[in-house]
Amino acid sequence: MTDQKKFLLSENDIPKQWYNVQADLQKPLDPALHPGTGEPAGPDDFAPLFPMDLIMQEVSQDRWIDIPDPIREMYRMWRPTPLIRATKLEKALGTPAKIFYKYEGVSPVGSHKPNTAIAQAYYNKIEGTKQIVTETGAGQWGSALAFACSQFGLDSKIFMVSASYDQKPYRKSMMQTWGGSVTSSPSTETESGKKILENDPKSPGSLGIAISEAVEVAAGNDDTKYALGSVLNHVLMHQTVIGQEAILQMEKADAYPDIIIGCAGGGSNLAGISFPFIPDKLRGKNTRLIAVEPAASPSLTKGKFTYDFGDAIGMTPLLKMYTLGHTFIPNPIHAGGLRYHGMAPLISALFEAGIYEARAYHQNACFESAVLFAKTEGIIPAPEPTHAIKAAIDEALSCKKTGEEKNILFHLCGHGHLDLSAYDSYFSGNMIDYALPSESIEEAMQSVPKV
Ligand SMILES: *Cc1c(COP(=O)(O)O)cnc(C)c1O
């Protein structure tokens, strides 16, 4: 008998509750602050943008929150997702470690993002929202939201950063297939967009500008709300279905993880795989939790833990988080989902408390690891989780040196079928490892408001 490869669950094993790590923090999170007054922001400040159920989840201290049946029903389309042992990668590395990965690329959009998109669309639906508006960079979040809205009979409107709108036509086609209305940002549909275009008619756009456009549309229309794909507490909580399934699957494999690894952009996929293991860690389990960032956007490893805006323009509430400064614009690495100046307040607080460790890698080394992974395990990863793969391989190789038989669990949060141009760039030798952006971080840190 060879070792078991896949650890699968039945639909009955789809979690019935989300895990809210806020209940297990040593001290509560610092509150979000109103961008104008600098005072703690209350539920009413968020009401124009989000449905009340999500606002209450954002601040809830309850350890478990029931997942409504209609959401579990939707999750059944692709959940539970498989947990796979990377036996062939282990062999290629010659490591005594066991490597496991939880694979979220089996969702309709090819990533973990619909776990929260479905939940957000549901709470909007029951509160009477007709349309959800959002922004998307590379298009992963926009696709997830368009898919979720189509399932609940809601309209979706997506402001897509102009540069990606031109470079990533297939993501746009996906959103349109699910009925999403996609607008290149900056656009003439909003005052924020017009202002940018007046100054720079050929503006390539940015996530910050697209957020401003989406928020303006949501704030100006009663039947329209806004949605965010990462960073916020409720978004991270929705992703905990991933780690809860992984706990059951690692039990089936008779292997408790010694190391859990995820890439970290805004923090949601890392939270999803790792938060459900935190109660055990607090009770004394010696599991290491590792966040992996791109060297081009190193918020945990090079940023500061302080209040900052969530967007580039300074319209959103202030969040206490690790940040590189809200005006920081990361170099154009291929892992578009990791190009964010901040980190989720929950991941930031847990990193500050020593629960997480963090490291940063350059993109060529990550793609080298991803190609080895694809050649052995078969799956072609999205550019973002190549960072987690690189860390898993490094840990497995240090086990090879010491002879330790550790259990390593990493999160393969998406496939790369729509990102093959990144692989082209790697194979042709044109992929750039940008120098550590120390000067631009210093400059952007000047933009962090004094609170
Ligand atoms: C959006 C995205 C990310 C980055 O966001 P997190 O909130 O850090 O998870 C990473 N990987 C994939 C596949 C994504 O779609």
The ligand as an SDF file (V2000), in Angstrom:
LIG
                    3D

 15 15  0  0  0  0  0  0  0  0999 V2000
   -7.2560   37.6460   -3.5650 C   0  0  0  0  0  0  0  0  0  0  0  0
   -6.3100   36.5390   -3.5080 C   0  0  0  0  0  0  0  0  0  0  0  0
   -5.2250   36.5360   -2.6200 C   0  0  0  0  0  0  0  0  0  0  0  0
   -4.8900   37.6670   -1.6860 C   0  0  0  0  0  0  0  0  0  0  0  0
   -5.8460   37.9690   -0.7300 O   0  0  0  0  0  0  0  0  0  0  0  0
   -5.8160   37.4110    0.7680 P   0  0  0  0  0  0  0  0  0  0  0  0
   -6.9310   38.1640    1.4040 O   0  0  0  0  0  0  0  0  0  0  0  0
   -4.4900   37.7090    1.3700 O   0  0  0  0  0  0  0  0  0  0  0  0
   -6.0890   35.9600    0.6860 O   0  0  0  0  0  0  0  0  0  0  0  0
   -4.3780   35.4510   -2.6200 C   0  0  0  0  0  0  0  0  0  0  0  0
   -4.5830   34.4150   -3.4470 N   0  0  0  0  0  0  0  0  0  0  0  0
   -5.6110   34.3600   -4.3090 C   0  0  0  0  0  0  0  0  0  0  0  0
   -5.7680   33.1830   -5.1910 C   0  0  0  0  0  0  0  0  0  0  0  0
   -6.5260   35.4290   -4.3520 C   0  0  0  0  0  0  0  0  0  0  0  0
   -7.5520   35.3750   -5.2090 O   0  0  0  0  0  0  0  0  0  0  0  0
  1  2  1  0
  2  3  1  0
  2 14  2  0
  3  4  1  0
  3 10  2  0
  4  5  1  0
  5  6  1  0
  6  7  2  0
  6  8  1  0
  6  9  1  0
 10 11  1  0
 11 12  2  0
 12 13  1  0
 12 14  1  0
 14 15  1  0
M  END
$$$$
